[in-house]
Amino acid sequence: MSEMDMEDETTNGTVMQKKFSMQACNVLSELRKKGELCDAVIRVENTTYNIHRAIMSACSPYFRALFTNQMFDTNKREVTIPGVSSDIMHIIIEYAYTRDIKIDRDNVEQLLPAADQFHVTGLIRLCCDFLLREMCAENVIGIRAFARAYFCHSLERHALRYLLQHIGVVYANSNEFLQLDVEEVCEILGSDDLNVKNEEIVFDAVLRWIDFDPEKRKCQIARLLKTIRLGLLTTQYFVEKVKSHPYVKEIDACKPIIIETLKFLYDLDMDEDKEVDLNNPLAKPRVPHEILFVIGGWSGGSPTNMVETYDTRADRWIVSNNVDTGPRAYHGTVALDQHIYVIGGFDGMEYFNSVRVFNPINSQWTEAAPMNAKRCYVSVAVLDKFIYAMGGFDGHVRQNTAERYLKKNNQWSLVQPMNHQRSDASATTLEGKIYICGGFNGQECLNTAECFDPITNQWTLITPMRNRRSGVGVIAYRGCVYALGGFNGITRMNTGERFNPQTNTWQTIPEMYNPRSNFAIEVIDDMIFSIGGFNGVTTIFNVECYDASTDEWYDATDMNLYRSALSACVVKGLPNVQDFIHKERDKDESKRKKTN
């Protein structure tokens, strides 16, 4: 028995699966093609199809209603079907008999409306699945409109999510974006869920839409300006790019918007320590599509289990209630399939080989299979659905061993050992390989670095770093491996360098504001974030970020807790992202609802 199609049917609370036999389907299809036992003929355009009423009725409520209606003459064999081409009707009939179908770009735009017309739900689902797979920046707006027209709500939701998440690529490359009317543009650009690193992107999108037909569209600039969180722009950008733009200067309706924004920005400039008022609609942050989680660490002379999340759009840290049962420090943290894995570490007394898993969707902590070795000061990375744990200290020796975890087997297996013993190193993934840099071998801080190729199961030494770095932060960013901070055996450093795999060379980058070792490091919003750590005197809660576009470091908001030996990861696309972001942004909304 081969499964051709499955439909769920609930009987007495039990889900039963109906399986269609390949052999039976082939027999029915052969009978139809030979015209044997057929009891009706479908005519479309100038083509006729012999069919069995029962088969078509089982597939389509439309045909069931047609063939069982008392008005239908049971002695009448032929029925004409309007509004569909013969090619599409041929596909629908084939699907009814065999559940076998080939959907492609040439037929899907005709096939989905026909499947909708005849209420062939299985075929509608297949068309939607095809469009979902084909979705890209150039066609997402059209797919969303198509899905809306035929009440494919799931596909419409997926298309909107894709559109909002990839708006930068969409507005820059999609001709469909230029064809939208002003209401649709305002709906998209005004959405709290619009995924933009800064509001300059939204202003660029507004200009591109107007520039397509400026004489007709520039009159809409005031309406479009209201979709931009103008209070989140820098004063310089607002004055030089927005206020002085010809479209803005020509329209009187823009004047009150400009005056209100200038006052808001001026007040901020006059008091540099003043926080942005997130309750003001001019500065209400968008909802982030990625959440940075920081877990555990060493604080106040003891390990902690504290969890904080970072809202990049609001530049705020939020203390989470979702703490694990026990504290740990000098551990590793990675995200895989929207789950957070906390690996190894130390609680002040015990060295761990245990792995704890946090599911941010249901806020549950569970235990995964333990590693083969206890690993404090461990380095971790994710590559091709595997979690790698490398090096570390088990309480006795610094290790050169490495192992990897496969979620579906819930099992760790050893891979080739590294060339060097390393604890307090750091690792990252770039272009199908794992890079690990620095660390401590029990005698000295290391400047050596090596990469692992999972295809050959081999570690290869690369050019050493320019500095010895233990407690280093290593991260892949824009095609290079960055190594930041750390301890060189004498002092904590604020220096950084990056490795280019194409040239096998290291290059110095601008210094961080703060020296730090044993800090957390992640990339979010296309910037490197250095979080907390130890500065040589005390643990710190300072956060700063590096933008390669400007080759500069910028201050970000401090964490709530001073800590070192912490670890971080980024989780994307959480359906309950609201649980982990700054809540103050919604105060004005609730106030307005109460007063209205």
C-alpha positions in Angstrom: 0.0 0.0 0.0 1.4 3.4 -1.0 0.1 6.5 0.6 -1.2 9.0 -2.1 -3.0 11.4 0.2 -4.0 11.5 3.8 -7.0 13.3 5.4 -7.6 13.4 9.2 -11.0 12.3 10.5 -11.8 12.5 14.2 -14.0 9.7 15.5 -14.7 9.4 19.2 -11.7 11.7 19.9 -9.4 9.4 17.9 -7.6 10.7 14.8 -7.9 8.1 12.0 -5.9 8.5 8.8 -7.5 7.4 5.5 -4.9 6.1 3.0 -5.6 5.9 -0.7 -4.1 2.9 -2.4 -1.9 3.6 -5.4 -3.3 0.5 -7.1 -7.0 1.5 -6.6 -6.3 5.0 -7.9 -4.5 3.7 -11.0 -7.5 1.3 -11.7 -10.0 4.2 -11.3 -7.9 6.4 -13.5 -7.6 3.7 -16.2 -11.4 3.1 -16.1 -11.9 6.9 -16.7 -9.5 7.1 -19.6 -11.1 4.1 -21.3 -14.6 5.4 -20.6 -15.6 2.3 -18.6 -18.3 2.5 -15.9 -18.3 6.3 -16.4 -21.7 7.9 -15.7 -21.2 11.5 -16.7 -19.3 13.7 -19.1 -17.8 17.1 -18.3 -17.5 19.6 -21.1 -15.0 22.5 -20.9 -14.6 24.7 -23.9 -14.4 22.2 -26.8 -13.0 19.3 -24.7 -15.0 16.5 -23.0 -13.9 14.3 -20.1 -15.6 11.0 -19.2 -15.9 10.9 -15.4 -17.4 8.9 -12.5 -19.8 11.1 -10.5 -18.9 9.5 -7.2 -15.2 10.1 -7.7 -15.6 13.8 -8.6 -18.2 14.2 -5.8 -15.8 12.7 -3.2 -13.1 15.2 -4.3 -15.2 18.4 -4.7 -18.3 19.6 -2.8 -19.1 21.6 -5.9 -19.5 18.5 -8.0 -21.3 16.7 -5.2 -23.9 19.4 -5.1 -24.1 19.4 -8.9 -24.6 15.7 -9.3 -26.9 15.2 -6.3 -29.1 18.2 -6.8 -32.7 17.2 -7.5 -32.7 19.7 -10.4 -30.0 17.7 -12.1 -31.3 15.2 -14.6 -29.7 11.8 -13.7 -30.3 10.7 -17.2 -28.3 13.6 -18.6 -24.8 12.5 -19.1 -23.1 15.8 -20.2 -22.6 18.9 -18.1 -20.8 22.1 -19.3 -18.6 23.8 -16.8 -17.9 27.6 -17.4 -15.1 29.8 -16.2 -12.2 27.3 -16.4 -9.9 26.3 -19.1 -9.7 22.7 -20.4 -6.0 22.4 -19.3 -6.9 23.3 -15.7 -10.0 21.1 -15.7 -7.7 18.2 -16.9 -5.4 18.8 -13.9 -8.3 18.9 -11.4 -9.8 15.7 -12.8 -6.4 14.0 -12.6 -6.0 15.1 -9.0 -9.5 13.8 -8.2 -8.5 10.3 -9.4 -4.8 10.1 -8.5 -4.0 12.8 -6.0 -1.0 13.3 -8.2 -0.4 16.8 -9.5 2.4 19.0 -10.9 2.1 22.6 -9.8 4.4 25.1 -11.4 4.7 28.8 -12.0 2.8 28.6 -15.3 -0.3 27.0 -13.9 -0.6 28.0 -10.3 -2.3 31.3 -11.0 -5.1 29.6 -12.8 -5.1 26.4 -10.7 -5.7 28.1 -7.3 -8.8 30.1 -8.5 -10.2 26.9 -10.1 -9.6 24.8 -6.9 -11.3 27.6 -5.0 -14.2 27.6 -7.4 -14.7 23.8 -7.0 -13.8 23.8 -3.3 -11.0 21.2 -3.8 -9.4 21.9 -0.4 -6.5 19.5 -0.8 -5.6 21.2 -4.1 -5.9 24.7 -2.6 -3.5 23.6 0.2 -1.0 22.3 -2.4 -1.1 25.5 -4.4 -0.6 27.6 -1.2 2.3 25.4 -0.2 3.9 25.9 -3.7 3.5 29.7 -3.5 5.0 29.6 0.0 8.1 27.8 -1.3 8.3 30.2 -4.2 8.0 33.4 -2.1 10.7 36.0 -2.4 11.1 39.7 -2.2 10.1 40.2 -5.8 6.8 38.4 -5.6 5.6 38.5 -2.0 3.3 41.4 -2.4 1.6 39.7 -5.4 1.3 36.5 -3.5 -0.2 38.2 -0.5 -2.8 39.9 -2.8 -3.5 36.6 -4.5 -4.0 34.8 -1.2 -6.3 37.6 0.1 -8.5 37.4 -3.0 -9.1 33.6 -2.5 -9.3 33.7 1.3 -6.1 31.7 1.8 -5.7 33.1 5.3 -2.6 31.1 6.3 -0.7 32.0 3.1 -1.7 35.6 3.5 -0.4 35.7 7.1 2.9 34.1 5.9 3.2 36.6 3.1 2.6 39.5 5.4 5.2 38.2 7.9 7.7 37.7 5.1 7.0 41.2 3.7 7.4 42.9 7.1 10.5 40.9 8.0 12.3 41.6 4.6 11.0 45.1 3.9 14.5 46.4 3.1 15.0 44.0 0.3 11.4 44.2 -0.9 11.1 48.0 -1.3 14.5 48.1 -3.0 13.9 45.3 -5.5 10.2 44.8 -5.9 8.3 46.4 -8.7 5.1 45.3 -6.9 5.9 47.6 -4.1 5.9 50.6 -6.5 2.4 49.5 -7.7 0.8 49.6 -4.3 -1.7 52.4 -3.4 -1.1 54.8 -0.6 -3.3 52.9 1.9 -1.4 49.7 1.4 2.0 51.5 1.7 0.8 53.2 4.9 -0.4 49.9 6.3 3.0 48.2 5.7 5.3 51.0 6.7 3.3 52.0 9.7 3.2 48.5 11.2 4.8 47.9 14.6 6.1 44.6 13.2 8.1 46.3 10.4 11.6 44.9 10.6 13.9 47.9 10.2 17.3 48.6 11.8 16.5 52.3 11.8 13.8 54.6 10.6 16.0 56.0 7.8 15.1 52.8 5.9 11.4 53.7 6.1 12.0 57.2 4.8 14.0 55.7 1.9 11.0 53.4 1.2 8.6 56.4 1.2 10.8 58.2 -1.3 11.2 55.3 -3.6 7.4 54.9 -3.8 6.8 58.6 -4.5 9.7 58.8 -7.0 7.9 56.2 -9.2 5.2 58.8 -10.0 6.1 62.0 -8.2 3.5 64.3 -9.7 0.7 62.1 -8.5 2.2 60.9 -5.3 4.1 63.7 -3.6 0.9 65.1 -2.3 0.8 62.0 0.0 4.1 62.8 1.8 2.5 64.1 5.0 0.4 61.0 5.3 3.4 58.8 4.7 5.6 60.8 7.2 3.3 59.7 9.9 4.3 56.0 9.3 7.9 56.9 10.2 9.0 57.0 13.9 10.6 60.4 13.3 11.6 60.8 16.9 14.0 57.8 16.5 16.0 59.5 13.7 19.1 61.5 14.6 18.6 65.3 14.6 21.2 65.7 11.9 19.5 63.1 9.6 16.1 64.6 10.2 17.2 68.2 9.4 19.4 67.4 6.5 17.4 64.6 4.8 13.7 64.9 5.9 13.0 68.5 6.8 14.9 69.9 3.8 13.5 67.4 1.2 11.6 69.1 -1.7 8.6 66.8 -1.3 8.3 67.8 2.4 9.0 71.5 1.9 6.3 71.8 -0.9 3.4 70.4 1.2 1.9 72.6 4.0 0.5 69.6 5.8 4.0 68.6 6.6 4.7 71.7 8.7 3.1 70.6 12.0 4.8 67.2 11.7 8.2 68.9 11.2 7.6 71.3 14.1 6.5 68.6 16.6 9.5 66.4 15.6 12.0 69.2 15.9 10.8 70.0 19.4 11.0 66.4 20.4 14.6 66.0 19.0 15.7 69.3 20.5 14.5 68.4 24.0 16.6 65.2 23.7 19.7 67.0 22.5 19.4 69.5 25.3 19.6 66.7 27.9 21.9 63.9 26.8 21.1 61.8 29.8 17.4 62.0 29.1 15.9 58.7 27.9 13.7 58.6 24.8 10.0 58.7 25.8 8.8 55.5 24.3 5.2 56.5 25.0 5.4 59.2 22.4 4.1 58.0 19.1 7.0 59.7 17.4 9.4 57.4 19.1 7.4 54.2 19.7 9.8 51.4 18.9 9.0 48.7 16.3 8.7 45.1 17.5 12.0 43.3 17.0 12.2 40.1 15.0 15.1 38.8 16.9 15.6 38.6 20.7 19.0 38.5 22.4 19.0 36.2 25.5 21.7 36.5 28.1 21.9 33.7 30.6 23.8 33.1 33.8 27.3 34.2 34.7 29.3 35.3 37.7 28.0 38.3 39.8 28.7 39.5 43.3 31.1 36.6 44.1 28.7 33.8 43.1 27.1 32.3 40.0 23.7 33.5 38.9 20.8 32.0 37.0 19.4 35.4 36.0 18.1 35.7 32.4 17.8 39.0 30.6 16.6 39.8 27.1 17.5 42.7 24.9 15.0 44.6 22.8 17.1 46.1 20.0 14.4 48.4 18.9 13.8 50.0 22.3 17.4 49.6 23.4 16.2 48.2 26.7 17.1 45.2 28.8 14.3 43.2 30.4 14.7 40.9 33.4 13.0 37.6 32.6 11.2 35.4 35.1 12.1 32.3 33.1 15.1 31.3 35.2 16.5 27.7 35.5 16.5 25.9 38.8 20.3 26.3 39.3 22.9 28.9 38.5 25.9 28.4 36.2 28.8 30.4 34.9 31.6 29.8 32.3 29.0 27.9 30.2 28.1 28.0 26.6 24.7 29.1 25.1 23.4 28.5 21.6 20.0 28.7 19.8 18.7 25.9 17.6 15.2 25.5 16.3 13.9 28.3 18.6 15.3 26.5 21.6 18.1 27.7 23.8 20.8 25.2 24.9 22.8 26.0 28.0 25.9 23.8 27.9 28.4 22.8 30.6 29.8 25.4 33.0 30.4 25.7 36.8 28.2 26.6 39.8 31.1 27.4 42.2 31.3 23.8 43.4 30.5 21.4 40.5 31.8 21.2 37.0 29.0 20.4 34.6 28.6 18.1 31.6 24.8 18.7 31.8 22.8 20.5 29.1 19.7 22.5 29.9 17.2 23.4 27.3 14.8 26.4 27.4 11.8 26.7 25.1 10.9 30.4 25.0 7.6 29.7 23.4 6.2 27.7 26.3 8.7 29.0 28.9 9.7 25.4 29.9 13.2 24.2 31.0 14.1 20.6 30.2 17.2 18.4 30.3 19.0 17.2 27.2 21.5 14.4 27.1 24.8 15.2 28.9 28.1 15.6 27.2 30.8 12.9 27.3 33.0 15.3 29.3 32.5 17.9 32.0 33.3 21.3 30.4 33.7 24.6 32.2 35.1 27.5 30.1 33.6 25.6 27.2 33.4 27.0 23.6 30.2 26.2 21.6 28.9 26.7 18.1 26.1 25.5 15.8 26.7 24.0 12.4 24.4 22.1 10.1 21.9 21.2 12.9 24.7 20.0 15.1 25.7 21.7 18.4 29.5 21.6 19.0 31.2 21.8 22.4 34.9 22.2 22.4 37.7 22.3 24.9 37.1 23.5 28.5 38.2 22.5 31.9 36.8 19.5 33.8 38.3 20.4 37.2 41.5 18.6 36.5 42.8 19.2 32.9 42.4 21.6 30.1 40.9 19.7 27.2 41.5 19.4 23.5 38.5 17.1 22.9 35.4 18.1 21.0 32.0 16.6 20.6 28.7 17.4 18.9 25.0 16.9 19.7 22.3 15.9 17.3 18.8 17.0 18.5 16.8 14.2 16.8 19.0 11.5 18.5 19.4 13.5 21.7 23.0 12.2 21.7 26.5 13.6 21.9 29.3 12.0 19.9 33.1 12.8 19.8 34.7 14.3 16.8 38.4 14.8 16.0 40.3 16.5 18.9 41.7 20.0 18.4 45.4 20.6 17.9 45.6 22.5 21.2 44.2 22.2 24.7 41.9 25.2 25.2 39.8 26.4 28.0 38.3 29.9 28.1 38.5 30.1 24.2 35.6 31.1 22.0 34.2 29.7 18.8 32.0 30.6 15.9 30.7 29.3 12.6 31.6 30.7 9.1 31.0 29.3 5.7 30.5 25.7 6.8 33.4 25.6 9.2 33.9 26.2 12.9 36.6 28.6 14.1 38.0 28.5 17.6 40.5 31.1 18.8 42.6 31.8 21.9 42.0 30.4 25.4 44.3 29.0 28.1 46.2 25.7 28.1 47.1 25.6 31.8 50.4 27.4 31.4 49.8 30.4 29.1 47.2 32.4 27.3 47.0 31.4 23.6 47.1 33.4 20.3 46.6 30.2 18.2 43.4 29.6 16.2 42.1 26.7 14.2 39.1 25.6 12.1 37.2 22.4 11.9 35.8 21.0 8.6 32.9 18.6 9.4 33.3 17.0 5.9 36.8 15.8 6.6 36.5 15.7 10.4 39.8 17.6 10.6 41.1 20.6 12.6 43.5 22.9 10.7 45.6 25.6 12.3 45.2 29.1 10.8 47.3 32.1 11.2 47.7 33.0 14.9 46.0 36.1 16.2 48.2 39.2 16.8 47.4 39.0 20.5 47.1 36.3 23.1 43.5 36.2 24.2 42.0 34.1 27.0 38.4 34.9 27.9 38.1 36.2 24.4 34.8 36.8 22.4 34.8 35.3 18.9 32.0 35.9 16.4 31.4 35.6 12.6 30.4 38.9 11.1 30.3 40.0 7.4 32.5 37.2 6.1 35.2 37.5 8.8 35.9 36.0 12.2 36.2 38.7 14.9 38.2 38.1 18.1 37.6 40.8 20.7 38.9 41.6 24.2 40.2 38.9 26.5 43.2 38.5 28.9 46.7 38.4 27.5 48.4 37.2 30.7 49.0 40.7 31.9 45.9 42.8 31.4 42.3 42.8 30.2 42.1 44.2 26.7 39.8 46.4 24.7 41.5 45.6 21.4 40.0 43.6 18.6 41.0 41.9 15.3 39.4 40.1 12.5 40.4 37.2 10.4 39.7 37.0 6.6 39.6 33.3 5.5 40.3 34.4 1.9 43.6 35.9 2.8 44.4 33.9 5.9 45.3 37.2 7.7 44.3 39.1 10.8 43.6 42.8 10.8 43.2 45.2 13.8 39.9 46.9 14.3 39.0 50.0 16.4 39.2 49.5 20.2 36.2 48.9 22.4 35.3 51.5 25.0 35.8 49.0 27.8 38.4 46.4 28.4 36.7 43.1 29.1 37.2 39.3 29.3 34.7 36.5 29.8 31.9 38.6 28.3 29.1 37.6 26.0 29.2 38.3 22.3 26.5 38.1 19.6 25.5 39.6 16.3 22.1 41.3 16.2 20.8 44.0 13.8 23.9 43.5 11.7 26.1 44.7 14.6 28.4 43.0 17.0 27.4 43.3 20.7 29.9 42.9 23.5 28.0 42.4 26.8 29.3 42.5 30.3 32.4 40.7 31.4 35.4 41.5 33.7 37.5 44.6 33.2 40.4 43.6 35.4 39.0 45.2 38.6 35.3 44.3 38.7 32.5 42.7 36.8 30.7 45.1 34.5 27.2 45.5 33.0 28.3 47.8 30.1 27.2 46.9 26.6 28.6 48.3 23.3 28.1 47.5 19.7 30.3 47.6 16.6 29.0 48.6 13.1 31.3 47.6 10.3 29.6 50.1 8.0 31.1 53.0 10.0 33.9 51.0 11.6 32.9 52.4 14.9 31.8 51.3 18.4 28.7 52.7 20.0 27.3 52.5 23.5 24.1 50.6 24.1 22.0 50.5 27.3 23.6 48.7 30.2 22.3 45.4 31.5 20.4 45.3 34.8 23.1 43.0 36.5 26.8 43.3 36.7 28.2 40.0 35.5 31.0 38.1 33.8 31.3 34.5 32.6 27.9 34.9 31.0 26.7 33.6 27.7 24.3 34.8 25.0 22.3 33.7 21.9 19.8 35.2 19.5 16.4 33.6 18.8 14.5 34.7 15.7 10.9 34.7 14.8 9.3 33.9 18.1 5.5 33.9 17.9 5.3 35.3 21.5 8.0 37.9 21.0 5.9 40.3 23.1 6.8 38.3 26.2 10.4 39.3 25.9 10.4 42.9 24.8 10.1 46.3 26.6 6.5 46.8 27.8 6.5 50.6 28.2 5.9 51.2 24.5 2.3 50.1 24.9 1.3 52.4 27.8 0.1 55.1 25.6 -2.0 52.6 23.6 -3.7 51.4 26.7 -4.3 54.9 27.9 -5.9 55.9 24.6 -8.1 52.9 24.7 -9.3 53.8 28.2 -10.1 57.4 27.3 -11.9 56.6 24.1 
